[in-house]
Amino acid sequence: MGASSECGRWGGSAPKRDRERRSPQSLHDVNPIPDIFGHRWTALTDLVSLSRARATVESPMRSALVCAGEYRRGHPFSDVLSCEFNQKCLSPRVDTRSDCRRGFTTGRARCALPVPGGDRGTRGQDGRPQLKGVHRTVDRDQVIEDAPEGSGPPDAPAGAVERTARGGTCTGSVLLAAGSAGWLLFTAAHLLLSGRVWWWVLPDLLPPPAFVLAPLLSLAALAVVAAVRRPPWRWPAWMTLGCSLVALLAGGPESGLNPAAVLGTPRPVPAGAIRVASWDTLFWDQTDDPQHFLDYLKALDADVYLLQEYMLQGPDGPVPVDDAARLRARFPGYTLVARGELLTLTRLPVVGQRVLTARPASSPTTPTSWTDYWDARVLRTDLALDGGTLSVYNVHLADPFDLGRSPLTGDFYSAAHLLGTYREAQWQALERDLAANDRPTVVSGALNTLPNMGDLRHLRSLRDAVAADTDSLYPVSFALRGAWWWRLDATYTSPEVVVSRYALRSPEGLSTHRAQLAWISLRGG
C-alpha cells in the first residue's frame, strides 16, 4: 500500500480548510504543549531522523511517521502526533534502531499517536488537535506496546504501535568510547610503569607507532560514524574524542616516529667532521664468511668503530674471542680498545679509557663463568678531537628478556626479572658517569631499548641523533624473524656535539642489527 494512501487513511489527507500551509516558525503556536519541566516542544519538530523514511515503506504505522516527517519539511500535515517530552524522539520498533537518534533520558512523557483504525482527530474549542488513539504516560526506559487489538487493518500486526523510551546511543558508539578510554588508561600505565618495573616487559614490546595509530583510528571511526549516522553529539562521541586526543598527545613522543623525515632538511657535513659507526655484530663472524665480515667493516669507512658482541657462542654461553691480529692488519693506524664483549676501534688519539662495571646487589655471582660479559656493558673511551676531548661510550645493555624462552613458562619471567635487575644497574652506572663528565659526549650501541620504553629517562640530558635522519619516518634497526619493526640501537649526543647526518646501514645478512652511521663535529670547532 502506497504512502500517500496511508497518509490519507491515518490523517494525511485533511480537508482543504485544515491543510493551509504553515511556516516552521508557527509550529509551537500550532501545538504549544509544555512538559512538566517547563520546556515547550512539538513532537513533529523532534522527529528529526524519521524524516529519512521513504514513501515506499508499507507499514501503516511507518506511513504515519513518514507523514510527520513530511510536515517538518513544510507539508500540510498537523494532526498526526502530539507529545510532550524533554527534547526526545519516539520511534516504533518496526523501524531500525538507527532511525531513532534520540530517546528518553529524563522526565515523563504523555503521547498521543493515531493507531491503525483510529480517527485523524478533531480540533477542540481552543483550536488544538484532539487526537483519538493511544494516550499513555510513561517513565524513562519503559516500553510501550499500545496498539489495541482489532484497531488496525487485518494485516496490522499486534503491537504495531511499539516504541522504546531509551537513549539514542548505539552499542557501537559505546564500544568505541570504551575502547578509547581503555587505550588512554593503557598509555597512562605505560608512561608510569615502563622502565621502572620488570614485569611490564611484554607491553614494552608493542611496536611504538601503535601509540599514534590507535588514537588516530578511534578518531577516524568517530568521523565515519558521524558522517554515516549523523547523530547528535552525546557522551560516547565526546568521550571518544577527548580520550583519543589526550592519548595522542601523551603517546606521540613514544611512537618512535621521526618528524625530521617530513619537516627537516639535510645538513651539509662540515669539513673536519668525523664518522662514527656503531654495530651489534651478532657473535662476531662466527656464522659468517670472515672475509665478507671484514670487508663490510672496512666499507663503513669510519673514524671510530663501536662494535658490540665481540664474542662467540660457546656450548654454555658466550665466550671471548681474540681477533686483534686480523683487525690490526686490516685497519692499520687504528687503536684497538676492548673489554668483555665490547670493542672500540679508532684512528683518533686515545687519551683515556675506562669500563663502567655494574652488577645488581641481588646477584652476587654472574649466571655464567665469563663475568665481564655480565659486568662490563659500557666502555668509555676519551678521544682527542679539535683541540678538545670527546668521550665516546660503547654500550650494549642486557636484553629485557630471553628470546629463547616462551612467555607461557615461568622461566621466561624469572629470566626477565634477572635481566631487569642487570639492566637497571647498567643504566644507573651510565647515568652516574654521564653526570660527572663535563666533556662532549657520544653514547651509542645496542641499547636494547625501544623509543617508547621508560629506561630512556636515564639519557634525558642527551639528544637522539635520529633527528639528523631526513630519510626515514620510522627508523628501525632490529629484525625478529625477518620483521624490521623495532629500533633497539641508538646514538645519543650531548648539546656540544653536532650531528650533521645519521643513517642506518643494511647488515647484508651478517647480523639482525643494522649498523648506525653518524657524522659528528664539535660545536664551535
N, C-alpha and C positions, 0 to 999 in steps of 0.2 A: 504493500500500500504506500503510495507516494506521500511525501512530506506535506505537500500543500493540502491534500485532503485530510491528513491527520491534524494539521493545524486548524483546519476548519472544524473538524469534529470535536477537538478539545479546546476550542476557544480562539482559534487563529482567524476565523472569518467573522468578525464582528459586524454588526450593521453599520451602514455608512456613517451614521451620526456619531458612532463611537470610534471610528477609525481615522479621526482627524490626526494629522501628523503632529507629534510633539517633539520639541527640541530636547537634546540631552540635558540642558540646564533645568528643565522643568520636572525632572524625574522625582525629586524629593517633594515637589508640590503635588504630584500625582498620587504618591503613596507615602506620605510623611509618617512613618511608624517609628517612634523612639523605642529603643530597647531599655532594659531595666538599668543599664549603666549610663543612660543619657545620650548614647550615640544614635545618630539618625542615618539609616541606610535603607536602601531598597534592595530586594533580592535580585532584581534584574541587573543592577549595576555591579553586583558581586559575582554573578555567574560569568567570570572572565573567561575561563578556559572552555566553558561549554559552547561558546560561540564558534568553536572549531568544528562542531558537529556538522554533518552534511545532510542534505535533504534526502539522501538515499537510504538513511537508516530506517528500518522497517518497524522498530519497536514503537508502539503508541506512546509509551512514557518518554522515550527518547525524542519523539517528534515534538512533544510539548516543550521540551527543553531546547530543541532547535529553534522553535518559535521565540522562546525567551531570548536566545542569543541574537536572533534577527532583530528583535525590538531594540536591543542595545546598540545595534548599528543604525537605528533610526526608523525601523519598520513599525507600522501601527499595530502593535500588539501589547496590550497593557494588563490583561486580566488573567495571565497565566499563573503567576506566583506572587505571593506577598509574604515576606518573612521578616521577623525582627531578630537580629543577632548581631554579634560584635565583629563585623568585617570578616565574615567567613563565607564558606561555599558549601552547597549541598550537591551531591551527585548521586544518582541511582547506581546501584551495584551492577546494573546491566552495562554501564559504561566501563571503560578501562580505568585502572587506578590512576593512570597518568592524566586523565581528564580533569580530575579534581586536584587542583594545585594548592587549595587552601581548605581548611576544615575547622571544626570546633576546637577551641582550646580553652575558652573561659566562658562562664555565664550560662544562661539558659536560652532556649530558642522556642518561639512559637511560630509554626509554619503552616501555611495553608497552600495546598497544592491540588489542583484538579486531578482526580483519578479517572481511569478509564470508566466511562459510563456516567460521569458526573456532568453537571451543567457548567457552562462557561462562567456563570456567576452573574449577579446583578449589582447595581450600584445602590448604596444607601442614600439617605437624605443628605448626607454630607458630601456625596459625590465619590466616596471612596469605593473601591471594588469590594463586593461581598461575594466571596468565593465559596462554592459548595464543594466539599471534598474532605480531605483529611485535615484535622486540626489536632495537633499534639504538642504538648510542652515537653521538651527533652532536656536531659542533662548532658554534659560533656561525655563523650565516649559511649553514649547509648545508641544502640542500633534500633532503627525504626522500620518496621515492616507493617504497613498500614493499609495495603490495598484490600478493601472489603471484597470478600468472595462474591462473585456474581456481579460486581460493579463494572466490570470491563467487558470487552467483546469476548466471544468464546475462545479466541486464541490467545487472550492475555493471560500469562502465567500468574499463578498465585504469588503475591508479594512483588508485583511489578513495581510498585512504589516502594523502593527499598534503598536506604542510604545509610551511611555510617557517619557518625559525628566524631571524626578523628582528625589529627593533624595532617597537613598536606606534605609531610616529609616522606620520601620513599626510602625503601631499605637500602638501595644503592648509595644514596646521599649520606645516610647514617654510617654505612660501612666505610665510605670514602673519608668521612670525618674521623672515624675511629682509627683508620689506618694512618692518617696524617698525624693524629695525636700520638699514636704508638711510635711512629718514626721520630717524632720530636723527643719523646722520652728516651728512645734508644740513643739518639745523638747526645742528649744531655748526660746519659750514663757513660757513654764512650769518653766524653770530654773529662769526666770526673775520674774514671777508673783506668783508662788506658795508660800503660807505662807505670802504674802505681800498684797494681795487684797482678800476680802472675796468672790467676785463673781467667783473666779477660783475654787470654791468648787467642782463642778461636774467633771472637768478634773482631779482634785486631786484624785478622787475615782478610776481612771484607775488602774487595777492591776499592780503593779510595774514591773513584768517581761516583760511587753509589751515594755519597753524601751530597752530591749535587743532583744526580739523576732522579733519586727517589722523590724529593720535593717538587722537582720540575714535572715529573709525571703526574703527581697529585694535582698540581695547578692545571696541567693540560686536561686531565679528566674533568676537573671542575668546569673548565671552559667549554668542554664538549657537552656536559650536562646542561649548562646554562643555555647553550646555543640550541640544543635539541628540544628541551622541555620548556625553557623559558619560565622557570618557576620564580615566585617571589623569593628574595634572599632571606632564608630562615637560618636558624642556628647551625645546621650542618654545613651550609655554604660558608658562613663566616668562620666557623671553626676550622674548616679545611684551609681556607685562605690564610688565616692567622698562623696556624701551626706550620703550614708549608713555608711561608715566608720566614718565620723565625728559624726553622730548621735549615733553610737555605743559607741564611746569614751566618748561623753558628757553624754549619758544616762546610761552608765554602772553602775556608782555609785548610780543611782536612782532605780535600778532594785530590790532591796531587796534580791538579791542572796547572799548566804553565802559561799565565797570561801574556808573557813576553812573546810567545809564538804568534799572538794576534796583534798585540799593541806595540811590541818592541821593534827596534831596527838594529841590524848588525852593527857592531862597533868595529872600527879599524883596530888591528893589532899593532900596538906601538913598537917601535924599534927597541930592542933590548928585552922584550917580554920573553919569559921562559915558558916552556911547555911541560906540563906535569901530566903523567899518565898513571892511572890507578886501576888495578885489575885483580880480581879474585881468580886465580889460575885454575882452581878446582884440582887439587892434588898434583900440582906442577905439571909435568909432562908424562905422568905415569901411563896414561892410556892414549897418548898422542904420539905422532911422529916427532921425535926430538928436533929434527931439522926444521920442520914446519913451525914448531913451537918457538924456536929461537928467531926464525925469520919473521914471525908475527910480532914478537917483541921489538925487533930491530925496525920494522916498518912503522911502529908508533912514533919513532924518531923523537923521543922525549929527552928533556934535560934532566928530569927527575922521574924515576920509576918507583911507585909504591905498590909492591906486589904482596898479595896475601896467599895463604895456603902453599907456602914454600915447604912442602912436606909430601910424603907418600902415605898411602893407606896400607897399614900392616894387618896381620891376622887379628890382632886385639885392639886395633885403633890406629890413629895417626902416628907416624914415626918421622924423625928428622931426615932431611936429605941434604947432601953436600954436592952442589953443582957449581961451586965458586970458580973452579978452573975453567970450565966452558964459558961461564959468563964473562970472566976477565978477558978471555981470548976473543970473544965476540964483541965486547964493549970496552975497548982499550981507552984509558983515560978516565974511566968511571971509578968511583969509590963504592965499595960494597959494604953495607951495614946490615947485619942480620941478627935476629934473636927470636927463638922459638919458630913460629911459622911465618914470621914477618921478614920481608927483605926490602931494603931501600937501596936503590942504585942511582947514583947521581954524579954528574960531571961538575957540579958546583963544589967549591971547597967546603968540607965539613968542619965546623968549629965546635961542635958539641953533640952528644947523643945520650939518651937515657931511656930506660924501659920503665913504663908505668905498670908495675905488677899489682894485681888485685886478686884477692881470694876472700869469699864471704866467711864471716866468723862461724857460720853454721857448718862449714865444710873444712875441717882441719886437714883432711887429705884430699887429693885430687882423684877423680874417678878412674884415671889411667896413670900408668907409671911415668909418662912424659909430663912432668909438672909444668914446664914452660908453655906447653900447648894450652893449658888452662889459665895460667897466671899471667903470661906475657901477651896481652892482646892489644897493647898500644905501644908503638915505638916512635919516640920523638927524636928528630934529627934537626940540628940547627945548622943552617947553611948561610954562607956569605953571599950577599946579593946587593948590588948597587950601593956599596959602602955601608950597608947595614946587615942585619941578621934576620933571616926568615926561618921561623920554626915550622917544620913540617911534621905532622902526626900521621903515621901509617897505622890504620885502625882495622881490626877485624874482631867485632864483638861476637859473643856467643850467640848461637841460634836461639830464637824464642821457644822452639820446641824441636823434638826429634822427628825428622821426616820419615824415619824407618819404623815408627810405631803408630798404631791406629788410635784415633781419638775414642774408639769404643772400648779401649782397655784402660785399666788403672795405671799401667806402666807409662802411658802417654802423659798423664797428668803428674806422675811422680817425676818424670824427666823434665817436664815443663816447669815444675816448681824448682828443681835443682838449677836448671839453666837460667831461670828468672833471677835467682839469687846471685849467680855469677854475673849476669848482665848488669844488674843494679850496682854491684861492686865495681865493675869496669867503667860504667858511666860515671860514677862518683869520682873515681881516680882521675878520669879525663877532665871532668869539670873542675876539680881542685887544681890541677896543673894549669889549666887554661886561665883560671882566676889569678894565679900567681905569675903568669907570663905576660909581660907588657910588650912583647915583640909582635911584629906582624905574623899572622898565623894562617896555616892551611891545615884543615882536618879532612882527610879523605880515606876512603876504603870501603870495605863491605861492612856497613853499619848494621846490616840485618834488621833494619828498622824502616817501616813504611812511612810515607809522609803524614799519615793520619794517626800515628802512634805517639802517645804522650811522652815517650822516652826523649823525644827531641827537645824537650824543655831544658835539658842539660846543655844544649847548644844555642840557647836563646840570645846570647851575645854575639853570635856569628850570623853570617848571611849565606843563604843557599846559592851555590854557583849556577844552579839550573836557570836562574833569571837571565843568564847570558846566552841561553839556548833559544834562538829565534826560529827554530825549525820544527820543534816537536811540542804539540799542545799537551800531550800526556806522555812524558818521558818514562820509559820502563827499562830496567837493567837486568831483570832476572826472569828466567823461564822455568816453569814447572810443567814437566811432561809436554814440552813444546809450546806452552801458552805463555806469551810475554805479557803478563798482567801487572807486575809489581816493580817498584823501584826500591831495591834493597841497598843499592850502592849510591853513595852521595859524596859531594865535596862541599865543605863549608869554609868560609874565609872571614877573617876579621876586617873591620872597616878600612884598615890601612892597605888592604890588598885589592887591586882592581882586576876583575876577571873580564877580559875582553871577549872571550869566546869559550863556549862549553859544548861538548858533543859526546855522544855515546857511540862507540865503535863496535860493530859486529864481532863476536869472538871466533867466527869462522869454524864453528864446531869444536873448538878447543875447550870450551867451558860453558856453563849455564849462565855465566855473568858476562855482561858487556863491559868493555873497557871504557873508562872515563878519560876524557882529554880536556884539559883546561889551560888556556893561555893567560898567564897572570903577570902582573908587574906591581911594583910598589907605588903607592900614590905619592906623587911629587918626586919620584925617582927618575 
